[in-house]
Amino acid sequence: MNKEKRTVYFVSESTGITAETLGSSLLSQFPHVDFDRIHMPFINTIERAEELVIEFADVSEIQGHKPLVFATMPDKAIHAMLETASCHYYEFFEGYLKKIGKDIGVMPERESGLSHGLVNSEHYDNRIDTVNFALAHDDAMVTKSLHQAEVILVGVSRSGKTPTSLYLALHFGIKVGNYPLTEDDFGADDLPKVLLENKDKLVGLTIDPKRLCEVREKRRQGSDYAALRTCQSEVRMAVALFKRYHLNVLDSSTRSIEELASQIIRVRGLTPQK
């Protein structure tokens, strides 16, 4: 069955991260529609807005239906232009800013870039420090300072440790280390000393062997490393170690990095940076 096709714009006066994140969350509820996504950040002048309005009109005429536009646009003049353009316009801030301002008795600033700008330099520096920590402690490259981590992810190679570590560091300011279980660990039939010394910080990541095989095949096609029997054996031994030490275990087979990160924060009782 052919999917319905629609054009979607994510428009912002700044980076467009918020518009894309919220808009994509809404679009996920329409899996049978093929969305052609176009990002238009830094629409922060009347001239750029006018060009975009013309583009919307062209798309409407060529495709026979109006594009969807998700926007964060505190500039009232540009907001008014986009709202009356040839598009289906969904602006995330306007309705909420008015209501929040009324509810708390404080008028919003309506300044561009406050969500992702460098508003608090100390907070920004701390966030960069956590990213550097995650990079330095990726795949056990450094273990002597692993005790400084707030959480340590443990699992077989390609089970999702690195991207989840970086996501936790970048988005939540959490210090994360990760350790890949290898043949040496399985041969010793035990977790290494450095992990046992930080046992209360460990979270095990497991993955369906078939899914692991698919991921590894993209990295080393046809290798013993990617063979299904190897994946099955490693996952089985890893889970046995997790059970022995009563670790919290999360399955990365079908979970997104965002979902994994949220669950890790919950099971470890961590407090993300604001």
C-alpha positions in Angstrom: 0.0 0.0 0.0 1.4 3.4 -1.0 1.8 5.8 1.8 0.3 9.3 1.8 3.0 11.8 1.3 3.2 15.2 2.9 5.8 17.9 3.2 6.7 19.2 6.7 8.7 22.2 7.7 10.4 22.7 11.1 10.8 26.5 11.4 12.4 28.5 14.1 14.0 31.9 14.8 17.0 29.9 16.3 18.3 26.3 16.0 14.9 24.6 15.4 15.7 21.9 17.9 12.5 22.4 19.9 10.2 22.6 16.8 11.8 19.5 15.4 11.6 17.5 18.6 8.0 18.4 19.4 6.8 18.2 15.8 8.4 14.8 15.3 6.8 13.5 18.4 3.4 14.4 17.0 4.1 13.0 13.6 5.1 9.7 15.1 1.4 9.1 15.6 0.9 9.0 11.9 3.0 6.0 10.8 1.2 5.5 7.5 2.2 8.9 6.2 5.5 9.5 4.5 6.7 12.9 5.7 9.3 14.8 3.7 11.0 16.8 6.5 12.6 20.2 5.8 14.5 22.1 8.5 14.5 25.9 8.4 16.4 27.3 11.4 17.2 31.0 12.0 14.2 32.5 10.3 14.8 35.7 12.2 14.3 38.5 9.7 11.3 39.7 7.7 13.3 39.0 4.5 13.9 35.3 5.3 10.3 34.9 6.4 9.0 36.4 3.1 11.1 33.9 1.1 9.7 31.1 3.2 6.1 32.3 2.6 6.8 32.2 -1.2 8.2 28.7 -0.8 5.1 27.5 1.0 2.9 28.8 -1.8 5.0 27.1 -4.4 4.9 23.8 -2.5 1.1 24.1 -2.1 0.6 24.7 -5.8 3.0 21.9 -7.0 1.8 19.2 -4.5 -1.9 20.2 -4.4 -2.0 20.5 -0.7 -0.5 22.8 1.9 2.6 21.8 3.8 2.6 21.3 7.6 4.7 23.8 9.5 5.8 23.3 13.1 7.3 26.4 14.5 8.7 28.1 17.5 8.4 31.8 16.7 8.3 34.4 19.5 8.7 37.3 17.0 5.2 38.6 16.5 5.7 40.0 13.1 7.2 36.9 11.6 4.6 34.8 13.5 1.8 36.7 11.8 3.3 36.3 8.4 3.7 32.5 8.7 0.2 32.1 10.3 -1.4 33.6 7.2 0.8 31.8 4.7 -0.3 28.9 2.5 0.4 26.2 5.1 -1.0 24.4 8.1 0.7 26.3 10.8 1.4 24.9 14.3 3.2 27.3 16.6 4.2 25.8 19.9 5.0 28.8 22.1 2.2 31.4 21.6 -0.8 29.7 23.3 1.4 28.4 26.2 3.3 31.6 26.8 0.1 33.6 27.3 -1.4 31.0 29.7 1.8 30.5 31.7 2.3 34.2 32.0 -1.3 34.6 33.2 -1.0 31.7 35.6 2.2 32.9 37.3 1.7 36.6 36.9 4.9 37.2 34.9 5.1 38.3 31.3 7.3 36.3 29.0 10.5 37.9 27.5 9.8 36.7 23.9 13.5 36.6 23.2 15.0 34.4 20.5 17.3 31.5 21.4 16.8 31.3 25.1 16.1 27.6 25.0 19.4 26.6 23.5 21.5 29.7 24.0 24.5 30.2 26.3 22.4 31.6 29.2 24.3 30.1 32.1 28.0 29.7 31.4 28.6 27.5 34.6 25.8 25.2 33.6 27.2 25.0 30.0 30.8 24.3 31.3 29.5 21.5 33.6 27.6 19.9 30.6 30.8 20.0 28.5 32.7 18.4 31.4 30.3 15.5 31.5 30.6 14.9 27.8 34.4 14.9 28.0 34.1 12.4 30.9 31.9 10.1 28.8 34.3 10.3 25.9 37.3 9.6 28.2 35.6 6.7 29.8 34.1 5.1 26.7 34.8 1.4 26.3 36.9 1.4 29.5 39.7 3.5 27.9 40.3 5.0 31.3 39.4 3.0 34.5 41.3 4.7 37.3 38.8 7.5 37.6 35.7 5.4 36.9 34.7 5.8 40.5 33.8 9.4 39.6 31.0 8.2 37.3 27.3 8.5 38.5 26.4 5.4 36.4 28.5 2.8 34.6 26.9 0.9 31.7 28.0 -2.7 31.1 27.3 -4.9 28.2 28.6 -6.7 25.2 30.1 -4.8 22.2 27.5 -2.9 20.2 24.7 -3.2 22.8 24.2 0.6 22.8 26.5 1.7 25.6 28.4 4.5 23.9 25.4 6.4 22.3 23.4 6.1 25.5 26.4 7.4 27.6 26.8 10.4 25.3 23.1 11.1 25.3 23.0 11.1 29.2 26.0 13.4 29.3 24.9 15.9 26.7 21.2 16.1 27.5 21.2 15.5 31.3 24.7 16.4 32.4 25.3 13.0 34.0 28.8 11.5 34.3 28.7 8.2 32.6 31.3 5.5 32.1 30.8 2.3 30.1 32.6 -1.0 30.0 32.4 -3.6 27.2 32.4 -7.2 28.3 35.0 -9.2 26.3 36.3 -12.7 25.9 38.7 -12.1 28.8 35.8 -11.3 31.1 33.8 -14.3 29.9 36.9 -16.5 30.2 37.3 -15.4 33.8 33.6 -15.9 34.4 33.5 -12.7 36.5 33.2 -9.0 36.3 36.5 -7.1 36.5 37.6 -5.7 39.8 37.1 -2.1 38.8 33.4 -2.8 38.2 32.9 -4.8 41.4 34.4 -1.8 43.3 31.6 0.3 41.8 28.9 -2.3 41.8 26.2 0.1 43.1 26.7 2.3 40.0 26.4 -0.5 37.4 23.5 -0.9 34.9 23.6 -3.9 32.6 22.5 -3.5 28.9 21.4 -6.6 27.1 20.2 -7.0 23.5 18.4 -9.7 21.4 21.1 -11.8 19.8 19.5 -11.5 16.3 19.4 -7.8 16.6 23.0 -7.8 17.8 24.0 -9.9 14.8 22.4 -7.3 12.5 24.2 -4.4 14.1 27.6 -6.2 14.1 27.2 -7.3 10.5 27.2 -3.7 9.4 30.5 -3.2 11.2 32.3 -6.5 10.3 30.3 -8.3 7.7 30.8 -12.1 7.6 33.1 -12.1 10.7 33.0 -14.5 13.6 32.4 -11.4 15.8 29.1 -10.8 13.9 28.1 -14.5 13.7 24.8 -15.3 15.4 26.3 -18.1 17.5 28.8 -15.6 18.9 26.1 -13.1 19.7 24.0 -15.7 21.4 26.9 -16.9 23.5 28.1 -13.5 24.6 24.6 -12.3 25.5 23.9 -15.4 27.4 27.1 -15.1 29.4 26.6 -11.4 30.0 23.1 -11.9 31.4 24.4 -14.6 33.7 26.9 -12.2 35.2 24.2 -9.5 35.6 22.0 -12.0 37.4 24.9 -13.1 39.7 25.4 -9.6 40.9 21.7 -8.6 40.9 22.3 -5.7 38.5 19.5 -3.6 37.0 19.2 -4.8 33.4 17.7 -2.9 30.5 17.1 -4.4 27.0 18.2 -2.1 24.2 16.8 -4.3 21.4 13.8 -2.2 20.6 14.3 0.9 22.9 15.4 4.2 21.6 18.4 5.9 23.2 16.0 8.5 24.7 14.0 5.8 26.3 17.0 3.9 27.6 18.4 7.1 29.1 15.2 7.9 30.9 15.0 4.4 32.4 18.6 4.5 33.5 17.9 7.8 35.3 14.9 6.2 37.0 16.5 2.9 38.1 19.6 4.7 39.4 17.7 7.5 41.1 19.8 10.2 39.3 19.0 13.9 39.2 19.6 15.5 35.8 21.1 18.9 35.5 18.4 21.6 34.8 
